[in-house]
Amino acid sequence: MTLKTIGLIGAGHIGSQLARLGVQHGYDVVVSNSRGPDTLKDLARGLGPRARVGTSAQAADAGDTVVVTIPLKNIGDVPVAPLAGKIVIDTNNYYPQRDGHIAELDNEETTTSELLQRHLPSSKVVKAFNHIYAAALTTDGQPAGTPNRRALAIAGNDPDAKRVVAQLIDQFGFDVVDIGPLSESWRIQRDTPGYGPRRTAEELRKDLAAARRYAEQ
Ligand SMILES: NC(=O)c1ccc[n+]([C@@H]2O[C@H](COP(=O)([O-])OP(=O)(O)OC[C@H]3O[C@@H](n4cnc5c(N)ncnc54)[C@H](OP(=O)(O)O)[C@@H]3O)[C@@H](O)[C@H]2O)c1
């Protein structure tokens, strides 16, 4: 698949930085939020001519690949039909104080990405960009081959979709460590060792192996 346009559902800390990276690397981007396109005109102006604004449905429709980067409690609002068959990058994390308690995440029966995958059954959800502070997305990237380059983790159930997202992350300036299926994405959730700090691929692999379930922490 040729990735030309990145749709963004959510244009806050992470969404705006990913839009910036997308434009810098030659992609068209369509940004959206909950309040409507009019509230995004300044952001789009700053991003330049490759950026457009739209509703969530329009961003979902326009994107060859679409990023969902909103508070987890709102993932039920993400439009389903326009995302069928598409790669959906999921940056979301679970914070009960923001999202309210979600029992199946509290008891770790599932993961945040599997909840999004359940909501989007025909999409190919790939967890990515959830363990890096938004500002670091545009400051920590380095060209491939740079010694001690920072690495980011991905997880997903579709190998081809993971390959596409891994290429994008590499283009954006980071090495990639594949955790495995979405069910393993808990290894990079809040309060795990790899969540937040700058890590090389080797360090991140160690962190992922050392991750413990909430009940065991
Ligand atoms: N901040 C970080 O450093 C960071 C790092 C990694 C992962 N994350 C995770 O990534 C996600 C986004 O984080 P963030 O910090 O970027 O959040 P944020 O700055 O609060 O931005 C959230 C964005 O989502 C939009 N939004 C909210 N509800 C929506 C809905 N129902 N439909 C469409 N758009 C909606 C908001 O639009 P309005 O403003 O119009 O409501 C806003 O543009 C969260 O799950 C967070 O935990 C954050």
The ligand as an SDF file (V2000), in Angstrom:
LIG
                    3D

 48 52  0  0  0  0  0  0  0  0999 V2000
    0.5010   13.8540   25.8460 N   0  0  0  0  0  0  0  0  0  0  0  0
    1.4150   12.9160   25.6760 C   0  0  0  0  0  0  0  0  0  0  0  0
    2.6260   13.1760   25.8170 O   0  0  0  0  0  0  0  0  0  0  0  0
    0.9820   11.5160   25.2910 C   0  0  0  0  0  0  0  0  0  0  0  0
    1.9970   10.6080   24.9600 C   0  0  0  0  0  0  0  0  0  0  0  0
    1.6510    9.3500   24.4790 C   0  0  0  0  0  0  0  0  0  0  0  0
    0.3200    8.9780   24.4150 C   0  0  0  0  0  0  0  0  0  0  0  0
   -0.6580    9.8540   24.7970 N   0  0  0  0  0  0  0  0  0  0  0  0
   -2.0600    9.3760   24.7060 C   0  0  0  0  0  0  0  0  0  0  0  0
   -2.5450    9.7720   23.4220 O   0  0  0  0  0  0  0  0  0  0  0  0
   -3.9200   10.1970   23.5330 C   0  0  0  0  0  0  0  0  0  0  0  0
   -4.0080   11.6740   23.1730 C   0  0  0  0  0  0  0  0  0  0  0  0
   -3.2360   12.3870   24.1030 O   0  0  0  0  0  0  0  0  0  0  0  0
   -2.9840   13.9580   23.9870 P   0  0  0  0  0  0  0  0  0  0  0  0
   -2.0620   14.3000   25.0900 O   0  0  0  0  0  0  0  0  0  0  0  0
   -2.6490   14.3130   22.5940 O   0  0  0  0  0  0  0  0  0  0  0  0
   -4.4400   14.5050   24.3520 O   0  0  0  0  0  0  0  0  0  0  0  0
   -4.9500   15.9990   24.2840 P   0  0  0  0  0  0  0  0  0  0  0  0
   -3.8180   16.9540   24.1390 O   0  0  0  0  0  0  0  0  0  0  0  0
   -5.9100   16.1720   25.4060 O   0  0  0  0  0  0  0  0  0  0  0  0
   -5.7590   16.0280   22.9020 O   0  0  0  0  0  0  0  0  0  0  0  0
   -6.8590   15.2030   22.7140 C   0  0  0  0  0  0  0  0  0  0  0  0
   -7.4120   15.4780   21.3240 C   0  0  0  0  0  0  0  0  0  0  0  0
   -8.4810   14.5480   21.1110 O   0  0  0  0  0  0  0  0  0  0  0  0
   -9.6080   15.2810   20.6310 C   0  0  0  0  0  0  0  0  0  0  0  0
  -10.8150   14.5750   20.9850 N   0  0  0  0  0  0  0  0  0  0  0  0
  -11.3160   14.3370   22.2160 C   0  0  0  0  0  0  0  0  0  0  0  0
  -12.4490   13.6320   22.1420 N   0  0  0  0  0  0  0  0  0  0  0  0
  -12.6680   13.4180   20.8160 C   0  0  0  0  0  0  0  0  0  0  0  0
  -13.6840   12.7680   20.1030 C   0  0  0  0  0  0  0  0  0  0  0  0
  -14.7050   12.1810   20.7340 N   0  0  0  0  0  0  0  0  0  0  0  0
  -13.6140   12.7780   18.7500 N   0  0  0  0  0  0  0  0  0  0  0  0
  -12.5970   13.3900   18.0990 C   0  0  0  0  0  0  0  0  0  0  0  0
  -11.5900   14.0250   18.7300 N   0  0  0  0  0  0  0  0  0  0  0  0
  -11.6350   14.0310   20.0850 C   0  0  0  0  0  0  0  0  0  0  0  0
   -9.4930   16.6290   21.2910 C   0  0  0  0  0  0  0  0  0  0  0  0
  -10.2910   17.5500   20.6160 O   0  0  0  0  0  0  0  0  0  0  0  0
  -10.9720   18.7850   21.3860 P   0  0  0  0  0  0  0  0  0  0  0  0
   -9.8350   19.5690   21.9590 O   0  0  0  0  0  0  0  0  0  0  0  0
  -11.7270   19.4770   20.3250 O   0  0  0  0  0  0  0  0  0  0  0  0
  -11.8540   18.1630   22.4450 O   0  0  0  0  0  0  0  0  0  0  0  0
   -8.0000   16.8820   21.1520 C   0  0  0  0  0  0  0  0  0  0  0  0
   -7.7040   17.3450   19.8520 O   0  0  0  0  0  0  0  0  0  0  0  0
   -4.3300    9.8970   24.9720 C   0  0  0  0  0  0  0  0  0  0  0  0
   -4.9120    8.6170   25.0370 O   0  0  0  0  0  0  0  0  0  0  0  0
   -3.0120    9.9470   25.7310 C   0  0  0  0  0  0  0  0  0  0  0  0
   -3.0360    9.1790   26.9100 O   0  0  0  0  0  0  0  0  0  0  0  0
   -0.3530   11.1170   25.2200 C   0  0  0  0  0  0  0  0  0  0  0  0
  1  2  1  0
  2  3  2  0
  2  4  1  0
  4  5  1  0
  4 48  2  0
  5  6  2  0
  6  7  1  0
  7  8  2  0
  8  9  1  0
  8 48  1  0
  9 10  1  0
  9 46  1  0
 10 11  1  0
 11 12  1  0
 11 44  1  0
 12 13  1  0
 13 14  1  0
 14 15  2  0
 14 16  1  0
 14 17  1  0
 17 18  1  0
 18 19  2  0
 18 20  1  0
 18 21  1  0
 21 22  1  0
 22 23  1  0
 23 24  1  0
 23 42  1  0
 24 25  1  0
 25 26  1  0
 25 36  1  0
 26 27  1  0
 26 35  1  0
 27 28  2  0
 28 29  1  0
 29 30  1  0
 29 35  2  0
 30 31  1  0
 30 32  2  0
 32 33  1  0
 33 34  2  0
 34 35  1  0
 36 37  1  0
 36 42  1  0
 37 38  1  0
 38 39  2  0
 38 40  1  0
 38 41  1  0
 42 43  1  0
 44 45  1  0
 44 46  1  0
 46 47  1  0
M  CHG  2   8   1  16  -1
M  END
$$$$
